[in-house]
Amino acid sequence: GDVPNNLKDHKVFSLDMGSLIAGAKYRGEFEERFKAVLNEVKKSQGRVILFIDELHTVVGAGKTEGSMDAGNLLKPMLARGELHCIGATTLNEYRQYIE
């Protein structure tokens, strides 16, 4: 198919938030898992695009007392252009959790 030149060398990976959260027993375990994923994305030097289905789950995901949630872990990389992301959610969930 036709792919824009600026996306030809890119790969899209689906980020399964449920799998990252599942089984996280102690404080910070989710944060460690998520940071490991983000480090792999960073190593790709911008050639990875993360697809996050149910994007609203990122808000507050993994948040425990004294730890950061997924949204706060994503922000610095997004701001620096180290992470490219596509998210999907419903309009109602967007309004409730993100807006």
MIDOSE-1310 file (N, C-alpha, C; in nm, 2 decimals, decimal comma, always signed):
residues 99
gdvp	+0,08/-0,12/+0,00/+0,00/+0,00/+0,00/+0,08/+0,13/+0,00; +0,02/+0,23/-0,01/+0,09/+0,36/-0,01/+0,11/+0,41/+0,14; +0,24/+0,43/+0,17/+0,28/+0,48/+0,30/+0,36/+0,61/+0,28; +0,32/+0,71/+0,36/+0,39/+0,84/+0,35/+0,54/+0,81/+0,38
nnlk	+0,63/+0,89/+0,32/+0,77/+0,87/+0,33/+0,82/+0,88/+0,48; +0,75/+0,97/+0,55/+0,80/+1,00/+0,69/+0,75/+0,88/+0,78; +0,68/+0,78/+0,74/+0,64/+0,67/+0,82/+0,69/+0,54/+0,77; +0,77/+0,54/+0,66/+0,81/+0,41/+0,60/+0,90/+0,33/+0,69
dhkv	+0,98/+0,38/+0,77/+1,07/+0,30/+0,86/+1,02/+0,29/+1,00; +0,89/+0,32/+1,02/+0,83/+0,31/+1,15/+0,75/+0,18/+1,17; +0,74/+0,14/+1,29/+0,66/+0,02/+1,33/+0,56/+0,06/+1,43; +0,44/+0,00/+1,43/+0,34/+0,03/+1,52/+0,33/-0,09/+1,62
fsld	+0,33/-0,07/+1,75/+0,32/-0,17/+1,85/+0,20/-0,14/+1,93; +0,12/-0,24/+1,96/+0,00/-0,22/+2,05/+0,05/-0,24/+2,20; +0,02/-0,14/+2,28/+0,05/-0,15/+2,42/-0,07/-0,20/+2,50; -0,05/-0,31/+2,56/-0,16/-0,38/+2,64/-0,14/-0,34/+2,79
mgsl	-0,21/-0,23/+2,83/-0,20/-0,18/+2,96/-0,25/-0,29/+3,06; -0,35/-0,37/+3,03/-0,39/-0,47/+3,12/-0,28/-0,57/+3,15; -0,21/-0,61/+3,05/-0,10/-0,71/+3,08/+0,01/-0,64/+3,16; +0,04/-0,52/+3,15/+0,14/-0,45/+3,23/+0,10/-0,44/+3,38
iaga	-0,03/-0,42/+3,40/-0,08/-0,40/+3,53/-0,10/-0,54/+3,60; -0,15/-0,64/+3,52/-0,18/-0,77/+3,58/-0,06/-0,83/+3,66; -0,09/-0,87/+3,78/+0,01/-0,94/+3,86/+0,11/-0,85/+3,93; +0,09/-0,72/+3,91/+0,18/-0,63/+3,98/+0,15/-0,63/+4,13
kyrg	+0,24/-0,69/+4,21/+0,20/-0,72/+4,35/+0,25/-0,61/+4,45; +0,36/-0,56/+4,42/+0,42/-0,46/+4,51/+0,42/-0,32/+4,45; +0,43/-0,22/+4,53/+0,44/-0,08/+4,49/+0,56/-0,06/+4,39; +0,53/+0,00/+4,28/+0,64/+0,03/+4,19/+0,66/-0,08/+4,08
efee	+0,60/-0,20/+4,10/+0,62/-0,31/+4,00/+0,57/-0,27/+3,86; +0,45/-0,21/+3,86/+0,39/-0,16/+3,73/+0,48/-0,06/+3,67; +0,52/+0,04/+3,75/+0,61/+0,15/+3,71/+0,74/+0,09/+3,65; +0,80/-0,01/+3,71/+0,92/-0,07/+3,65/+0,89/-0,13/+3,51
rfka	+0,78/-0,21/+3,50/+0,74/-0,27/+3,38/+0,72/-0,16/+3,27; +0,65/-0,06/+3,30/+0,61/+0,04/+3,20/+0,74/+0,12/+3,16; +0,83/+0,15/+3,25/+0,95/+0,22/+3,22/+1,04/+0,13/+3,13; +1,04/+0,00/+3,15/+1,11/-0,09/+3,06/+1,06/-0,08/+2,92
vlne	+0,93/-0,08/+2,90/+0,87/-0,06/+2,77/+0,91/+0,07/+2,71; +0,90/+0,18/+2,79/+0,94/+0,31/+2,74/+1,08/+0,32/+2,70; +1,17/+0,25/+2,77/+1,31/+0,25/+2,74/+1,34/+0,18/+2,60; +1,26/+0,08/+2,58/+1,28/+0,01/+2,45/+1,23/+0,10/+2,33
vkks	+1,12/+0,18/+2,36/+1,07/+0,27/+2,26/+1,18/+0,38/+2,24; +1,24/+0,43/+2,35/+1,34/+0,53/+2,33/+1,46/+0,48/+2,25; +1,50/+0,36/+2,27/+1,61/+0,30/+2,19/+1,58/+0,30/+2,04; +1,45/+0,30/+2,00/+1,42/+0,29/+1,86/+1,44/+0,42/+1,79
qgrv	+1,48/+0,53/+1,86/+1,50/+0,66/+1,81/+1,39/+0,71/+1,72; +1,27/+0,70/+1,78/+1,15/+0,76/+1,71/+1,09/+0,67/+1,60; +1,14/+0,55/+1,58/+1,08/+0,46/+1,48/+0,97/+0,37/+1,52; +0,93/+0,39/+1,65/+0,82/+0,31/+1,71/+0,70/+0,40/+1,74
ilfi	+0,58/+0,36/+1,70/+0,46/+0,43/+1,73/+0,38/+0,33/+1,82; +0,35/+0,38/+1,94/+0,27/+0,30/+2,03/+0,12/+0,32/+2,01; +0,04/+0,21/+1,99/-0,10/+0,22/+1,98/-0,16/+0,18/+2,12; -0,23/+0,27/+2,18/-0,29/+0,24/+2,31/-0,45/+0,24/+2,30
delh	-0,50/+0,11/+2,30/-0,65/+0,10/+2,29/-0,70/+0,13/+2,43; -0,82/+0,18/+2,44/-0,87/+0,22/+2,57/-0,78/+0,32/+2,64; -0,74/+0,43/+2,57/-0,65/+0,53/+2,61/-0,68/+0,58/+2,75; -0,81/+0,59/+2,78/-0,85/+0,65/+2,91/-0,79/+0,57/+3,03
tvvg	-0,75/+0,44/+3,01/-0,70/+0,36/+3,12/-0,56/+0,41/+3,16; -0,49/+0,49/+3,07/-0,36/+0,54/+3,10/-0,37/+0,64/+3,22; -0,48/+0,71/+3,23/-0,49/+0,81/+3,34/-0,51/+0,73/+3,47; -0,42/+0,74/+3,55/-0,43/+0,67/+3,68/-0,38/+0,53/+3,68
agkt	-0,34/+0,47/+3,57/-0,30/+0,33/+3,56/-0,17/+0,31/+3,64; -0,17/+0,22/+3,73/-0,06/+0,19/+3,81/-0,03/+0,28/+3,93; -0,12/+0,38/+3,95/-0,09/+0,48/+4,05/-0,11/+0,42/+4,19; -0,01/+0,42/+4,27/-0,02/+0,39/+4,41/+0,04/+0,50/+4,49
egsm	+0,03/+0,50/+4,62/+0,09/+0,61/+4,70/+0,24/+0,61/+4,68; +0,29/+0,72/+4,64/+0,44/+0,74/+4,62/+0,49/+0,69/+4,49; +0,40/+0,66/+4,39/+0,45/+0,62/+4,26/+0,38/+0,71/+4,16; +0,43/+0,70/+4,03/+0,37/+0,78/+3,92/+0,28/+0,69/+3,84
dagn	+0,17/+0,75/+3,79/+0,09/+0,68/+3,70/+0,14/+0,68/+3,56; +0,08/+0,60/+3,47/+0,13/+0,58/+3,33/+0,13/+0,71/+3,26; +0,03/+0,79/+3,28/+0,02/+0,92/+3,21/+0,14/+1,01/+3,24; +0,17/+1,02/+3,36/+0,29/+1,10/+3,40/+0,42/+1,04/+3,36
llkp	+0,43/+0,91/+3,33/+0,55/+0,85/+3,28/+0,56/+0,88/+3,13; +0,45/+0,90/+3,06/+0,45/+0,92/+2,92/+0,48/+1,07/+2,88; +0,44/+1,16/+2,97/+0,45/+1,30/+2,94/+0,59/+1,35/+2,90; +0,69/+1,32/+2,97/+0,82/+1,38/+2,93/+0,87/+1,33/+2,80
mlar	+0,85/+1,20/+2,76/+0,89/+1,15/+2,63/+0,80/+1,21/+2,52; +0,68/+1,23/+2,55/+0,59/+1,29/+2,45/+0,64/+1,44/+2,42; +0,67/+1,51/+2,53/+0,71/+1,65/+2,52/+0,84/+1,66/+2,44; +0,93/+1,57/+2,46/+1,06/+1,57/+2,39/+1,06/+1,51/+2,25
gelh	+0,94/+1,45/+2,21/+0,93/+1,39/+2,08/+1,00/+1,26/+2,07; +1,03/+1,19/+2,19/+1,09/+1,06/+2,19/+0,98/+0,95/+2,17; +0,86/+0,99/+2,19/+0,75/+0,89/+2,18/+0,64/+0,94/+2,09; +0,60/+0,85/+2,00/+0,49/+0,88/+1,92/+0,38/+0,78/+1,95
ciga	+0,26/+0,83/+1,97/+0,15/+0,75/+2,03/+0,02/+0,78/+1,95; -0,06/+0,67/+1,94/-0,19/+0,68/+1,89/-0,28/+0,62/+1,99; -0,39/+0,68/+2,03/-0,48/+0,63/+2,13/-0,62/+0,62/+2,08; -0,70/+0,52/+2,13/-0,84/+0,51/+2,10/-0,92/+0,50/+2,22
ttln	-1,03/+0,57/+2,23/-1,12/+0,56/+2,34/-1,26/+0,62/+2,29; -1,36/+0,60/+2,37/-1,49/+0,66/+2,33/-1,50/+0,80/+2,36; -1,59/+0,88/+2,30/-1,60/+1,02/+2,34/-1,64/+1,04/+2,48; -1,73/+0,95/+2,53/-1,77/+0,96/+2,67/-1,66/+0,94/+2,77
eyrq	-1,58/+0,83/+2,74/-1,46/+0,80/+2,83/-1,36/+0,91/+2,82; -1,34/+0,97/+2,70/-1,25/+1,08/+2,68/-1,29/+1,20/+2,77; -1,42/+1,23/+2,77/-1,47/+1,34/+2,85/-1,46/+1,32/+2,99; -1,49/+1,19/+3,04/-1,49/+1,16/+3,18/-1,34/+1,15/+3,24
yie	-1,25/+1,09/+3,17/-1,12/+1,07/+3,22/-1,01/+1,16/+3,18; -1,02/+1,21/+3,06/-0,90/+1,28/+3,00/-0,93/+1,43/+2,99; -1,04/+1,48/+2,95/-1,07/+1,62/+2,93/-1,05/+1,70/+3,05
